[in-house]
Every structure is written in structure tokens, then in C-alpha cells.
């Protein structure tokens, strides 16, 4: 047996083990969400637990809250993140390096630290916790991801296209909306999808800043798990998992796109 063949075999075995460790529990969760039995013994395919979800008012309210927060924070963070990325990419000013570093703080700072700082901030300004604080908190950490993704798209942007458009008579607004925006649109959409995914999945920060009537789906799932684990939790987790995976795949492909 050659050394190269042995190395490939060891690498393949190690990679397979790691992926099984990471994704096997998720696969089992999805599998048993379609189990007709309440227990972890397969008795047949059924959509019974999904039918129960459609009648659970707490779950439906949590899903509604999650979607409201995710859409609102995504729109706000995408607009602000895109404008900030354009400004940071095109202009030179004093303190740019420090400001650039600050944009990365929400990405590298532990969520528990950011959650504690946000709830202290809201308390210091006597801002009542609720849906508004959840949205503001999500914007606070989502905007950094949008900035990073859009700036990566702007790195390969050819400024001569804008100059050519303006030479042909286009003003700054026409140049932006007809030349710049269509070119960087995949990066903007990718950042928006990433922000939406992070927002709808967030638990730690949301648990600190949520108030009465602002329970999101991750918070609701956790409260259900604390009392008892039922196949209904498997079903709602699957509903949360599948759209998240789809959005991440789309976001990744958009970031790889160069045309």
C-alpha cells in the first residue's frame, strides 16, 4: 500500500467521521419528524406532527414573530450595510481603519457579550423590551455580515464602467442604478440572505432583548424542550432547518458568482 493511498484513506475516514458527527443528529431529527409514533421507534411515515403544528397557536405566533423580525432586520441591515460598504470602499478619511475594525466586532465578539451589552444599553435609555428591541439587536449584528459580503463583491468592481457611463451623459444617480447596482446585486442579495438566515436562527441575543409578546421560534422551541421532548419539536425544528439550509446554499453560490 503506497503512502499516498494511505493518506487519502485516512483523510477520507476522518472527514466522514467529522461530517457524521455534525450532521447525523440533524438527519435523525428530520427522519423522526415524520414518524407516526411519539417514541423513538419507527412505526411508519406520517405527517401527524406537522398537522399538530398548524393548530398550535404558540408555534404559529412564534413563526410570525420570527418572520417579522427577520424581514425587518434584513431590509434595514441590507440597506445600511450596502451604503456603508460603498462608502468604505470608495472614500479615504481619517479614522477609516478604526471604523473598519469596528465593523468586524459583531462577527468576532461572543454572542453572550453582545447580548449583555445590548440589554444594558436598552435598560440605560429606558427602552421597553419587545419586538422593536429584537429588530434593533438583529440589525446590530446582521449589518456587519452584509458589509463584509458586499465589500468582497466590490473588490473586483471595475470603476471604468462608471466612468464610461458618465462620459456618455449619465448622471451619478443613473450610473449607480443602471451600472453599479446591477453589478453588485449578487453580493447584496447574498448578504441579505445571510442576514435573514442569521436573524431567523438567533437564540442567544434574542433571549436577552425579547419582551412580552416577542417570542420568536428559537425561543419557543427552547421553552418546549425544557418541559418535554416530543415529535412536534422535531417537526418545528425541521421547518426551521430546511429554509435555513436553502438560503445558505443560495448565499454561498451568489458569493462565488463572478459574472
C-alpha positions in Angstrom: 0.0 0.0 0.0 1.5 3.3 -1.1 1.9 6.2 1.3 -0.3 8.4 -0.9 -3.2 5.9 -0.9 -2.9 5.5 2.8 -3.0 9.3 3.3 -6.1 9.6 1.2 -7.8 6.8 3.0 -7.1 8.3 6.4 -8.3 11.7 5.2 -11.5 10.3 3.8 -12.2 8.3 7.0 -11.5 11.4 9.2 -13.7 13.7 7.0 -16.5 11.1 7.0 -16.4 10.8 10.8 -16.5 14.5 11.3 -19.4 15.0 9.0 -21.3 12.2 10.6 -20.7 13.6 14.0 -22.0 17.0 12.8 -25.0 16.1 10.6 -26.2 12.6 11.8 -28.2 14.1 14.7 -29.8 16.6 12.4 -30.7 13.8 9.9 -32.2 11.7 12.7 -34.2 14.7 13.9 -35.7 15.2 10.4 -36.3 11.5 10.0 -38.3 11.1 13.2 -40.3 14.2 12.5 -42.2 12.0 10.0 -42.6 9.1 12.5 -46.2 8.2 13.4 -45.1 7.2 16.8 -44.4 9.5 19.7 -41.4 7.5 20.7 -38.0 7.0 19.1 -39.2 3.8 17.4 -40.1 3.9 13.7 -43.7 2.8 13.2 -44.5 4.4 9.8 -44.5 7.5 7.8 -46.9 10.2 8.9 -47.5 14.0 8.8 -49.4 13.9 12.1 -46.9 16.1 13.9 -46.9 18.7 11.2 -50.7 18.8 11.4 -50.5 19.4 15.1 -48.2 22.4 14.4 -50.8 24.0 12.2 -53.2 24.1 15.2 -50.6 25.2 17.8 -51.2 28.9 18.4 -48.0 29.5 20.3 -45.9 28.0 17.5 -47.8 30.0 14.8 -47.3 33.2 16.8 -43.6 32.5 17.2 -43.2 31.8 13.5 -45.0 35.1 12.7 -42.7 37.0 15.1 -39.6 35.3 13.6 -40.6 36.3 10.1 -41.4 39.9 11.1 -38.1 40.3 12.8 -36.1 38.5 10.1 -37.6 40.6 7.2 -37.4 43.9 9.1 -33.8 43.4 10.2 -32.8 42.1 6.8 -34.1 45.1 4.9 -32.6 47.6 7.4 -29.2 45.8 7.6 -29.0 45.3 3.8 -29.6 49.0 3.1 -27.3 50.3 5.8 -24.6 47.6 5.1 -24.6 48.3 1.3 -24.2 52.0 1.8 -21.5 51.6 4.4 -19.6 49.1 2.2 -19.8 51.6 -0.8 -18.5 54.4 1.4 -15.7 52.4 3.0 -14.6 51.1 -0.4 -14.5 54.3 -2.3 -13.5 57.1 0.2 -10.5 57.8 2.3 -10.9 59.6 5.6 -9.3 59.9 9.0 -10.2 57.0 11.3 -11.2 54.7 8.4 -9.0 51.9 9.8 -10.6 52.1 13.3 -14.1 52.2 11.8 -13.3 49.3 9.5 -12.2 47.2 12.6 -15.4 48.1 14.4 -17.5 46.6 11.6 -15.9 43.3 12.4 -16.6 43.4 16.1 -20.1 41.9 15.9 -18.7 39.0 13.9 -15.9 38.1 16.3 -17.4 39.2 19.7 -19.1 36.3 21.5 -22.9 36.5 21.3 -23.3 36.4 25.0 -21.2 39.5 25.4 -23.1 41.4 22.7 -26.4 40.3 24.1 -25.5 41.5 27.6 -24.3 44.9 26.2 -27.4 45.4 24.2 -29.8 44.7 27.1 -27.8 47.0 29.3 -27.9 49.7 26.7 -31.7 49.4 26.2 -32.1 49.5 30.0 -29.9 52.6 30.4 -32.0 54.5 27.9 -35.2 53.0 29.4 -36.3 51.4 26.2 -39.1 48.8 26.8 -38.1 45.3 25.6 -40.3 44.0 22.8 -40.3 43.4 19.1 -38.6 46.7 18.4 -35.6 45.9 20.6 -35.3 42.4 19.0 -35.3 44.0 15.5 -32.7 46.6 16.5 -30.5 44.0 18.1 -30.6 41.8 15.0 -29.8 44.8 12.8 -26.8 45.5 15.1 -25.1 42.1 14.3 -26.5 41.4 10.8 -25.2 44.7 9.3 -21.6 43.6 9.7 -22.1 40.5 7.7 -23.8 42.5 4.9 -20.8 44.9 4.9 -18.3 42.1 4.6 -20.1 40.3 1.8 -20.8 43.5 -0.2 -17.2 44.8 0.2 -15.9 41.4 -1.1 -18.1 41.9 -4.2 -16.8 45.5 -4.6 -13.2 44.3 -4.6 -13.4 43.1 -8.2 -15.5 46.0 -9.4 -14.3 47.9 -12.5 -14.7 51.6 -11.8 -14.0 52.4 -15.5 -17.6 51.2 -16.3 -19.0 54.0 -14.2 -16.6 56.5 -15.8 -17.7 55.3 -19.2 -21.4 55.7 -18.3 -20.8 59.2 -17.0 -18.8 60.1 -20.1 -21.8 59.1 -22.2 -24.1 61.5 -20.3 -25.4 59.6 -17.3 -25.5 61.4 -14.0 -24.4 59.9 -10.7 -27.9 58.5 -9.8 -28.3 56.9 -13.3 -24.8 55.5 -13.1 -25.5 54.0 -9.7 -28.9 52.4 -10.5 -28.1 51.2 -14.0 -24.4 50.3 -13.7 -23.2 49.9 -10.2 -26.2 48.4 -8.5 -26.8 45.6 -11.1 -23.2 44.6 -11.0 -23.0 44.3 -7.2 -26.6 43.0 -6.9 -25.5 39.3 -6.3 -23.3 40.4 -3.4 -26.2 42.5 -1.9 -28.6 39.6 -2.3 -26.1 37.2 -0.8 -25.6 39.5 2.2 -29.4 39.8 2.6 -29.9 36.1 2.5 -27.1 35.6 5.1 -28.6 38.3 7.3 -32.1 36.7 7.1 -30.6 33.3 8.0 -28.7 34.6 11.0 -31.8 36.6 12.2 -34.3 33.8 12.0 -31.9 31.3 13.7 -30.7 33.5 16.5 -31.4 32.5 20.1 -28.8 33.9 22.5 -29.2 37.6 21.7 -32.9 37.4 21.2 -33.4 35.7 24.6 -31.8 38.8 26.2 -33.7 41.5 24.4 -37.1 39.9 23.8 -40.0 41.2 25.8 -43.6 40.2 26.3 -45.3 39.1 23.1 -42.0 39.0 21.1 -41.2 35.3 21.5 -39.5 34.0 18.3 -39.4 30.5 17.0 -36.0 29.5 18.5 -37.1 30.8 21.9 -40.4 28.8 21.6 -38.5 25.7 20.7 -36.2 26.0 23.7 -39.2 26.5 26.0 -40.8 23.4 24.6 -37.6 21.4 25.1 -37.3 22.4 28.7 -40.6 20.8 29.6 -40.6 17.7 27.4 -39.3 16.4 24.0 -42.0 15.4 21.6 -42.0 14.7 17.8 -43.7 18.1 17.5 -40.3 19.7 18.3 -38.7 17.5 15.6 -41.3 18.8 13.1 -40.9 22.5 14.0 -37.1 22.2 14.0 -37.3 20.6 10.5 -39.4 23.5 9.3 -36.8 25.9 10.7 -33.8 23.9 9.3 -34.8 23.4 5.7 -35.3 27.0 4.7 -32.1 27.9 6.5 -30.1 25.4 4.5 -31.6 26.5 1.3 -30.8 30.2 2.0 -27.2 29.3 3.0 -26.7 27.4 -0.3 -28.1 30.2 -2.4 -26.0 32.8 -0.5 -22.8 30.7 -1.0 -23.5 30.3 -4.7 -24.1 34.0 -5.1 -20.8 34.8 -3.3 -19.0 32.5 -5.7 -20.6 34.1 -8.8 -18.3 36.4 -10.6 -20.3 37.4 -13.6 
